[in-house]
Amino acid sequence: MKKILIACSAALFMMSCGGPEGGYQAKEGDETAEKPTIEEYDPHRGEGKFKDYQPSAALNASMAESGEKVYDLKCASCHKLSAEMLVGPGWKGVTERHSPDWILNFMTNTDAMLDKDPKAQAMLEICMVRMPNQNLSDDDAKDIFEFMRKNDGVK
Amino acid sequence: MKRMIIPVLSLTTAIFLLGITGCKPKNAGSAAAGDAASRVYVAPGKYDEVYNFVSGGFSGQVTVYGLPSGRLLRTIPVFSNDPQTGYGYSENTIPMLNTSHGFVPWDDQHHLEISQTNGETDGRWLFANANNTPRIARIDLTTFRTAEIIEIPNSAGNHSSPFITENTEYVVAGTRFSVPMDNDNGDVPIDTYKKNFKGTVSFIKVDPNSGNMDIAFQILLPGVNFDLSHAGKGPSHGWFFFSCYNSEQAHTLLEVNASKRDKDFIMAVNWKKAEEYLKQGRGQKQKVKYAHNVYSDDTHQATSTIKDEVIMLDATQFPDLVYAMPCPKSPHGCDVDPTGEYIVGSGKLAALIPVFSFSKMTKAIEAKDFDGDYEGIPVLKYESVLHGEVQKPGLGPLHTEFDGKGNAYTSMFLSSEVVKWSIADLKVLDRAPTFYSTGHLMVVGGDSKKPYGKYLVAYNKITKDRYLPTGPELNQTAQLFDISGDKMKLLLDFPTAGEPHYAQAMPAEKIAAKSLKIYDLMKNKNPFVTMGEKESRVERKGNRVDVYLTMIRSHFSPDNIEGIKVGDEVYFHVTNLEQDWDLPHGFAIKGANNAELLVMPGETQTLKWVPEVSTIFPFYCTDFCSALHQEMQGYIRVSPKGSNVPISFSLGKNSDATVEPEASK
């Protein structure tokens, strides 16, 4: 009987662990974002491609203008320019609440940050809707950030 | 002792054991292989090894399964409208189902072919035939959507289709039902079949970059029933082989009257020769009418164009264009082996399988080794073109596929089995019973130059007791076999949708890597797109009202609309502003007598709605999109005809809930 039990558990092991031989496996995501462990997580910077992003001291008006266009298309459904919350938080003061890296990373690496960033998770508890990944390019994100700065009074 | 152990076994182990002891095998061969459970188990979150595209028969659609799990991954609407996606109901897709007979929202979809380069599956497109109202569709394998449908004139029962040449130069179509040509007087007595009824085969050019189809030429042939076909490859590239039955030219009780002759034919068509004649301008232009429908992923709209001309080559006028190879008896499958040398005819009423040799055929043609002609088509001598016959293979051979190791696999309808045999010496090597009555079978890549082999699927016509009963109507069933060893091993049964005929499969990687995730909103060229909520609006022109509606988690803009009147033609142009994978939103409105829309991220789709009563109509999102999905709704006020309520629309202008309505005080 012992022998049979061993044989059965061996079969069980094979079945729960063994996929089809030669089965196709997709590569893990295609974003190049680094994946630090929890201990290394920097809540000030967030997680994603952006690190030490330095906006110019004065507003870049043409970037802000492009940013507004993307805002109208992809963001305005949920974010007002005032401090009032719609679906997501209003944008007034957003550039004072978060670092540039955090905002840029959250815009371009949304799902990963919603899964681990404490501030993003706290907002999710209030808004109850996961911010959509709106497939923004890095340049789109920078333009939107410039538009946020304009909205916050940077000249 | 066994009884004591069972409680400690997990469910998977129980299923595993059930495979051996649980069912009531009709004979030893009906039990699955001992390790079948582990061979088909694809763990949660893991991917299947192979995409299996399966024709839907009378459902008109194509289904996609993963192998070896047999999991249904997707149903692709092709020739039948589909209320769940809005295909054939949305203004964008209605033109896809246009034909010379008007809107035809159903068909009988029999055969599939994945596009090929150098005779190998390349995973760019999937071609599908419509048997009833003759059409060929091209499905784009980046979107898994029907990208194009072309109607075939001078045809009825487009059965021997949509098989392709080895670089997808052409996709073909052949008439199952011979008929008078479209431009001839068709008002003739049916018993003038021999005089007035003709068959055609059509060669449709496929643009190597866009995939767009265009009928290059048709070949006029005697009135018989063309059944199946396959292109030559390698040395036989340049030829196409069509099986045909009813060389008796019967037009009634074909069951008896078309089964009289010992041999019918496989017609060998030299399409390179046809190209030469075409270049010399020797084709005849014919007035016809057929629809060509194309869907654009840029405008998210289909257009339908009615074309009015084809070029016809009358085979009897070109003695070196088509040759008839005698084939016993009422042949069905017509399959070419991976080397391109052997052509297998499956005579469904024959007790043997004839295998023809391409090199012998070319020699016989050179030597003019003819046995007279059939209705003006030179008939080659059977013995001169024959490689050999598989003796006593089973009863009712229908279709043959190949594993690339010199073996062929033939489905036997009457004796319910798959028979493995060797092409070189025509010896039967193995038999596996099937449940029940296999029609088509498919080896992964089994009609290409380089079969992937490993798996074979039998698509069975009769299900009976294989699953829990579901009343008189049962889904059809497929059976997966492991063919990597000497003996075929049954691994899995899985139910299928519609009535599967032919199927195609290829390893998953190439297709999966190119799969589109979203439509880029920035590149949306739909004339009714709403680029952001700011542009959402309602416009009236006479009794036409255009609603430019946006959707994002979890609201519509606008969501309160007034000023619509009974009898207005309202067009909802719905744009999904999401740009994340797998976040469609649905749009449904009460009383709509067409369907819903399912709108993918970045896409615009339009639904027409004509309200018939004055009341408030709610609309809502049908696809559970977020925690606040149940809140994703709106209202439309419909006023009587002649009302002077002006068009107005809004989002977020809520009335004060604390003020009680007058009536309740």
Interface residues (C-beta under 8 A of the other chain):
Chain A: M1 I4 L5 C8 A11 L12 M14 M15 S16 C17 G18 G19 P20 G22 G23 Y24 Q25 A26 D72 L73 K74 A76 S77 C78 L86 V87 M128 V129 R130 P132 N133 Q134 N135 L136
Chain B: M1 K2 M4 I5 V8 L9 S10 T12 T13 F16 A37 S38 R39 V40 Y41 V42 A43 K46 Y47 D48 E49 V50 P68 P507 A508 E509 A512 I518 D520 L521 M522 M531 G532 E533 K534 T550 I552 R553 S554 H555 S557 L577 E578 Q579 D580 L583 S626 A627 L628 G652
